[in-house]
Amino acid sequence: MNKPLNIKIILIFLHKNLLLLCVLVGQFFAQGQAKIIHKQNIFPLQTQHVHSSSMVELSNGDLLSCWFQGTGERKADDVKIMGSRLKKGTKKWEEPFIMSDTPGFPDCNPVLFLNQKNELFLFWLVIKSNRWEESLLKYKKSIIHNKEGAPIWSWQDILLLKPGDKFQKSTQLKFEQLPDRGLGWAEYAPQYEKMIVEAAGDKTKRQSGWMTRARALQLDSGRIILPLYSDGFNFSLMAISDDQGENWRSSEPIVGYGNVQPALVQKNNGDLVAYMRDNGDQPMRIIKSVSHDNGESWSAVSDTDIHNPGSSLHTLNLPNGDWLMVNNNLEKGRNALHLNHSKDEGKTWKSILEIEKSEHPKNSYSYPTLISTKKGQIHLSYSLRSKEQKTIVHAVISL
């Protein structure tokens, strides 16, 4: 007589626990589990200095990567821009090839960008006098880039910017908007802010030394915004083009104490957010600024709560509105690399993946670049240094 009742009790128990299991599984997948599904060195570890990679997906599905390589950085005149291609459907990167080489001068910090007209741009720096603040910003353009090897370049020029007199006024005003650093100054010691404002009044200084690092962002309107920074001024600005990269002009500066190498993301309301490396005072944190007018002007910079050891970072908008950031989430050293995720347009960030970590402080994983492909894959490249040998790493991340 009790057998049907016992079966009923068991079925009720299983049903309730099945519902609980479904809820737990749903929560697990809702949180998002990031993992690396593929990782490889683009070329074998070697002793030359290789650094600051960039990557782009071409119209035929190939991936094109580039970096600078030589016996050093700005003080090594043999530094050139190298590149490699991962053909669609293959798993091995091509033998590296030269993308640009200015004989007798260091070529550094390359950035690849594909505009809405399917024109490929390579932006990079040519370092004069072996000083960052004397660098020239150059670019190449290609319309034939879907074959093997290096793109066929159809145009090359210097990208000249001409910040006007407003540049100095804006620099002074932005310094006044920043919070007091609480630093005492001797009566006869020059103030940092005063020196920078005076330099901003010098046409030669404000028209040179602007450098690339993170990729450009193209808005729905067609406007291209190329993030730039200066080691001379120790802050950033944007190069803006409204004709697919034919002509360029400068934004107002993003003024702070060491806010350099900006990486861009865009909010759903159109606002732009620049996340920047911290080359300034303690605490070492990623710095941010916001533009409400498509990159023309920028808010006073502020610290986030994300650690930064004075190293470059990179950001990415996802199709669902979420944001990604890859950075060295440390206050010192570059021996760990993290993927961070924001579901609320940067109000909060959560580390969801430890990409690399070494207990050896001299090992380094740095200067990342993030892209998403037409198929929705997340691709990452970054500099790796281990036991004085170096390479550029390519990884595919699943969210």
C-alpha positions in Angstrom: 0.0 0.0 0.0 3.0 2.4 0.7 4.9 1.7 -2.5 3.1 4.4 -4.7 3.5 6.9 -1.9 7.2 6.2 -1.6 7.7 6.5 -5.4 5.8 9.8 -5.3 8.1 11.1 -2.5 11.2 10.1 -4.4 9.9 11.8 -7.6 9.2 15.0 -5.7 12.7 14.9 -4.2 14.3 14.4 -7.6 12.2 17.2 -9.1 13.1 19.7 -6.5 16.8 18.8 -6.7 16.8 18.9 -10.4 15.4 22.5 -10.3 18.2 23.4 -7.8 20.8 21.8 -10.1 19.4 23.8 -13.1 19.6 27.0 -11.1 23.2 26.3 -10.1 24.2 25.4 -13.7 22.5 28.6 -15.0 24.4 30.7 -12.5 27.7 29.1 -13.4 27.2 29.9 -17.1 25.8 33.3 -16.4 29.0 34.3 -14.6 31.0 33.5 -17.7 34.0 31.2 -17.6 37.0 32.5 -19.6 39.7 30.2 -20.7 42.5 30.1 -23.2 41.7 27.6 -26.0 44.8 28.1 -28.0 48.2 29.7 -27.4 51.4 29.8 -29.4 54.5 31.9 -30.0 54.4 33.7 -33.3 58.1 33.0 -33.7 60.6 31.1 -31.6 62.1 32.7 -28.5 65.2 34.7 -29.4 67.6 37.2 -27.9 66.7 40.3 -29.8 64.3 42.8 -28.2 60.8 42.3 -29.5 57.9 44.4 -28.1 54.7 46.3 -28.5 52.7 44.1 -30.9 49.5 45.0 -32.8 47.1 42.7 -34.6 44.2 43.0 -37.0 41.8 40.7 -38.8 41.8 41.3 -42.6 38.8 41.0 -44.9 39.7 37.5 -46.0 39.9 36.2 -42.4 43.7 36.3 -42.2 45.3 37.6 -39.0 48.1 40.1 -39.4 50.4 40.9 -36.5 53.4 43.3 -36.1 55.9 44.4 -33.5 59.2 46.2 -33.3 62.5 44.2 -33.1 66.2 45.0 -32.7 69.0 45.2 -30.2 67.1 47.7 -28.0 64.5 50.4 -28.3 64.9 54.1 -28.9 68.7 54.0 -28.6 69.2 51.1 -31.0 69.3 52.3 -34.6 68.7 48.8 -36.0 65.1 48.5 -34.7 62.6 47.8 -37.4 58.9 46.9 -37.7 58.4 43.2 -38.3 55.2 41.3 -39.1 53.7 37.9 -39.6 50.5 36.5 -41.0 48.2 33.7 -39.9 46.3 32.5 -42.9 42.7 31.7 -42.4 42.2 28.0 -41.6 45.9 27.4 -40.7 47.5 27.1 -37.3 51.1 28.3 -37.9 52.2 31.9 -38.4 54.2 32.7 -41.5 58.0 33.4 -41.3 58.3 37.0 -40.0 58.8 39.7 -42.6 59.8 43.4 -42.6 56.8 45.8 -42.4 58.9 49.0 -42.2 62.6 49.9 -41.7 64.0 53.5 -41.7 67.7 52.9 -42.1 69.8 54.4 -39.3 66.8 55.2 -37.1 64.7 53.1 -34.6 61.2 52.2 -35.7 58.9 51.5 -32.8 55.3 51.1 -31.4 53.4 49.9 -34.5 49.6 49.9 -34.7 47.5 48.2 -37.4 44.1 49.4 -38.3 41.5 48.5 -41.1 39.1 51.3 -41.9 35.5 51.0 -43.2 36.8 51.2 -46.8 39.0 48.1 -46.2 42.2 50.1 -46.3 44.9 48.8 -44.1 46.9 51.4 -42.1 50.2 50.9 -40.3 51.0 53.7 -37.8 54.4 53.7 -36.1 57.2 56.0 -34.8 60.6 56.9 -36.2 62.8 58.0 -33.3 65.0 61.1 -34.0 68.1 61.8 -31.8 67.3 58.5 -30.0 64.8 60.4 -27.8 61.1 59.5 -27.5 60.1 63.2 -27.4 61.7 63.7 -30.8 59.8 60.9 -32.5 58.0 61.3 -35.8 54.6 59.7 -36.3 54.4 58.0 -39.7 51.9 55.8 -41.5 51.5 53.5 -44.4 48.4 52.5 -46.3 47.6 49.3 -48.3 44.6 48.2 -50.4 46.3 44.9 -51.4 46.8 43.0 -48.2 45.0 39.6 -48.5 47.9 37.7 -50.1 50.8 35.9 -48.4 53.6 37.9 -46.7 53.7 41.6 -46.1 51.0 43.9 -47.5 51.7 45.9 -50.6 51.9 49.5 -49.5 50.5 52.2 -51.8 51.1 55.3 -49.7 53.5 56.5 -46.9 53.7 59.8 -45.2 54.4 61.6 -41.9 51.3 62.2 -39.8 51.6 65.8 -38.7 49.5 67.3 -35.9 49.2 71.0 -35.2 47.8 71.7 -31.8 47.0 75.4 -31.7 47.2 78.0 -29.0 44.2 76.5 -27.3 46.5 73.5 -26.4 48.4 75.6 -23.8 45.2 77.1 -22.4 43.6 73.7 -22.1 46.7 72.2 -20.5 46.7 74.9 -17.8 42.9 74.6 -17.2 43.1 70.8 -16.9 45.9 71.0 -14.3 43.7 73.4 -12.3 40.9 70.9 -12.4 43.0 68.1 -11.0 43.0 67.4 -7.2 45.9 68.8 -5.2 48.7 66.2 -5.0 49.8 67.4 -1.6 53.4 67.8 -2.6 55.4 70.6 -1.2 57.7 72.7 -3.4 60.8 74.7 -2.5 60.6 78.4 -3.2 63.3 78.2 -5.8 62.2 74.8 -7.3 60.2 75.0 -10.6 56.7 73.6 -10.4 56.0 70.6 -12.6 52.7 72.1 -13.8 54.3 75.4 -14.7 57.1 73.7 -16.7 54.6 71.6 -18.7 52.3 74.6 -19.4 55.3 76.6 -20.7 56.3 73.7 -22.9 52.7 73.6 -24.2 53.3 77.1 -25.5 56.2 76.0 -27.7 55.0 75.1 -31.2 57.9 72.8 -31.9 57.3 70.8 -28.7 53.6 70.4 -29.0 53.8 69.4 -32.7 56.3 66.6 -32.2 56.8 63.6 -30.1 53.3 62.1 -30.2 53.4 58.4 -30.1 51.2 55.4 -30.9 50.5 52.3 -28.8 46.9 51.1 -28.7 44.8 50.5 -31.8 42.5 53.1 -33.4 38.7 53.2 -32.9 36.3 53.9 -35.7 32.9 55.3 -34.7 29.6 54.6 -36.6 29.9 58.1 -38.1 33.1 57.0 -39.8 35.3 59.2 -37.5 38.7 57.5 -36.7 40.3 58.2 -33.4 43.9 57.2 -33.0 45.1 57.3 -29.3 48.5 59.1 -28.8 50.7 60.1 -25.9 53.9 62.1 -25.3 56.8 61.2 -23.0 57.7 64.9 -23.2 54.4 66.2 -21.8 53.7 62.9 -20.0 50.1 62.9 -21.0 47.9 62.0 -24.0 45.7 63.2 -26.8 43.8 61.8 -29.8 44.5 62.2 -33.5 41.1 62.5 -35.3 40.2 61.9 -38.9 36.7 62.4 -40.5 37.6 61.3 -44.0 38.8 57.6 -43.5 42.3 58.6 -42.6 43.1 61.1 -45.4 43.6 64.1 -43.1 44.2 64.3 -39.3 43.9 66.9 -36.5 44.4 66.8 -32.8 41.9 66.7 -30.0 42.3 68.7 -26.8 44.9 67.1 -24.5 44.1 64.6 -21.8 46.1 66.2 -19.0 47.4 64.5 -15.9 50.5 63.4 -14.1 51.7 60.5 -16.2 48.6 59.3 -18.0 49.9 57.7 -21.2 49.2 55.1 -23.8 45.4 55.4 -23.8 43.2 52.5 -24.9 39.6 53.3 -25.9 36.1 51.8 -25.4 32.7 53.3 -26.2 29.6 53.4 -24.0 26.1 52.6 -25.3 25.3 56.4 -25.1 28.3 57.2 -27.4 30.6 58.5 -24.7 34.3 57.4 -25.1 36.4 56.2 -22.2 40.2 56.3 -22.3 42.0 53.9 -19.9 45.7 54.8 -19.5 49.0 53.6 -18.0 50.1 55.3 -14.8 53.5 56.9 -15.1 52.9 59.2 -12.2 52.7 59.3 -8.4 51.6 56.5 -6.0 49.3 54.7 -5.8 49.9 53.0 -9.1 46.5 52.6 -10.7 45.0 52.6 -14.2 43.9 56.1 -15.0 40.8 57.1 -17.0 39.2 60.0 -18.8 35.8 60.4 -20.5 34.8 62.3 -23.7 31.2 63.3 -24.3 31.9 64.8 -27.8 33.3 62.0 -29.9 36.9 62.5 -28.7 37.2 66.3 -29.1 37.6 67.1 -25.4 38.3 65.0 -22.3 37.5 65.2 -18.7 40.0 65.6 -15.9 41.8 62.3 -15.3 41.0 60.1 -12.3 42.4 56.9 -10.8 40.5 53.6 -11.0 40.9 50.9 -8.4 42.8 48.7 -10.9 46.5 48.2 -10.2 49.1 49.3 -12.8 52.9 48.9 -12.6 53.6 51.6 -15.2 52.7 49.3 -18.1 50.5 49.4 -21.2 47.0 47.9 -21.2 44.4 47.2 -23.8 40.6 47.3 -23.9 37.8 45.9 -26.1 34.1 46.4 -26.6 32.1 43.2 -26.9 29.0 42.9 -29.1 26.7 42.4 -26.0 27.9 45.7 -24.4 30.4 44.2 -22.0 34.0 45.4 -21.8 37.3 43.5 -21.6 40.7 44.7 -20.4 44.0 43.0 -20.4 46.6 44.4 -18.1 49.4 43.6 -15.5 47.1 43.8 -12.5 50.1 44.6 -10.2 51.7 47.6 -8.6 55.2 46.4 -9.4 56.6 44.2 -12.1 55.1 42.7 -15.3 55.3 39.0 -14.3 51.5 38.4 -14.3 48.9 39.2 -17.1 45.2 39.3 -16.4 41.9 39.5 -18.3 39.3 41.7 -16.6 35.6 41.9 -17.4 33.1 44.7 -16.9 29.3 44.2 -17.3 28.5 47.8 -16.3 30.6 49.9 -18.7 33.6 50.2 -16.4 31.9 51.0 -13.1 33.2 47.7 -11.7 35.8 45.3 -13.1 36.4 41.6 -12.2 39.5 39.6 -13.0 38.2 36.5 -14.9 41.4 34.9 -16.2 45.0 34.8 -15.2 46.7 34.6 -18.7 50.3 34.4 -17.5 52.1 34.3 -14.1 55.7 33.7 -13.1 57.3 33.8 -9.7 60.4 35.2 -11.2 60.1 39.0 -11.1 62.3 39.5 -14.3 59.9 37.4 -16.4 57.6 39.7 -18.3 54.2 39.5 -20.1 53.2 42.9 -21.3 51.9 45.4 -23.9 48.8 43.4 -24.9 46.5 43.9 -27.8 42.9 42.6 -27.9 40.7 42.1 -31.0 37.5 40.3 -31.8 37.0 38.6 -35.1 33.9 38.5 -37.4 33.2 35.0 -35.9 33.2 36.5 -32.4 36.5 35.0 -31.3 38.7 37.0 -28.9 42.4 37.1 -30.0 45.2 38.5 -27.9 48.9 39.2 -28.6 51.5 40.3 -26.0 55.3 40.5 -25.4 56.9 37.6 -23.5 60.3 37.8 -21.9 61.7 34.7 -20.2 65.4 34.1 -19.2 66.5 37.0 -21.4 64.8 35.5 -24.5 61.8 37.1 -26.1 58.9 36.5 -28.5 55.3 37.7 -29.2 52.6 35.4 -28.0 49.2 34.8 -29.8 46.3 33.5 -27.7 42.7 32.7 -28.5 40.3 33.3 -25.5 36.9 31.7 -25.0 34.4 33.5 -22.8 
